[in-house]
Amino acid sequence: MDVVAYIALAIHVICAIGLVVFVLLHSGKGTGVSSLFGAGMPASATGTGMIEKNLDRITVIFAGGYALTALLLMLVYRPGV
């Protein structure tokens, strides 16, 4: 396996772990990370809406990285060579 495949595999594993962690941080209404910091106050008063938006952005970044590295590994990875 060449260097590009090793780098893509390492990034793929990091994105997979990060995606699992950040998806698990999301929860239903009123039980997520934002309610942990907000303690039941409205989102406009505590700024928890920003926390949820950033959590969404980070999750999307990890998902995009996972998808791109999966495609790259499909092209580059040659087992047994």
N, C-alpha and C positions, 0 to 999 in steps of 0.2 A: 504494500500500500504506500502511496506516495505522500508527501508532506501536505498537499492540499486536502487530501482525504482525511488525514489526522486532524488538521485544523477544523475542517467542516464538521467532523464527528464531535470534537470537543465543544464547538459552539452549539451544535445540535443538542448535546446532553445538557449544557447550561440552560439553553432555552426551554427544554422540556421540564427541567426542575423548576425554573422560574415561572413557567406557565402554570404548573400545578400549584405552586405556592400562591400566586396572585389570583388564581381562580378560586382557591379556597378562602382567600380573604374577602371575596365578594359574598354577600349573603342576601337574604330576603329583605323586605322593607322593615327598617327599624332595627335590624340585628347585625348590620355590617360594621365595618371599621369606622365609618362615619358616626354611627351612634355610640360607639365606644368612646370617642373623643368628645362628642357633643352632649352626651348624657341626657338625651331627650329634648334638647332645645331645638328650636327651628334652625334649618340649615343657613338661613340668611344671617342669623345672629352669631353663629359660631364659625362659619367658614367651612363647614363639613362638605358642602357641595363641591368645593375645590379638591378636597381629599378624594371624593368619589371620582371626579373627573380625572385626576392624576392616576388613580388606581386603574381606571378604564384604559387610559393611554398606555400605561406600562404593560398591561395585559395584552393590548393589541400589538405592541412592539415585540413582546416575546412570541406571540402567535405568528407574526410575520417572519421573525427570525427563524422560528421552527419550520415554517413552510418553505422558506428559501433554502435553508440548509438541507431539508429533505429532498428538494429538487436537485440541489448540487450533489448530494450524495448518490442520487440515482444515476447521475451522469459520470461521476468520478470513481465511486467505490467499485472495486473489482476483487471480490473475495477469492482467495486461493491463488492469486497471481504473484 
